[in-house]
């Protein structure tokens, strides 16, 4: 399944976008993990209403390209998710 993303703002140090059809779960995971990055000034999201709107994320950095920081963070989330899956499989036998 392909996720739809709508870019609302894309400047040197700021990225604002919507994830169509998604709500708090994915947005919260991404924004919380972004705070682990030292270059992040703003990492947050807004959801006006979970049944009638799309979640909007905002990322602002000091120097780095926010798209690069986001892609690096998503890679880290994927690795942590895979590590959890492996650990859980061991105890789920």
ABEGO torsion letter per residue (X at the ends): XBBBBBBABBBAABBBBBBBGBBAAAAAAAAAAAAABAABABBBBBBABAAABBBBBBBBBAABBAAAAAAAAAAAAAAAAAAAAAAAAAAAX
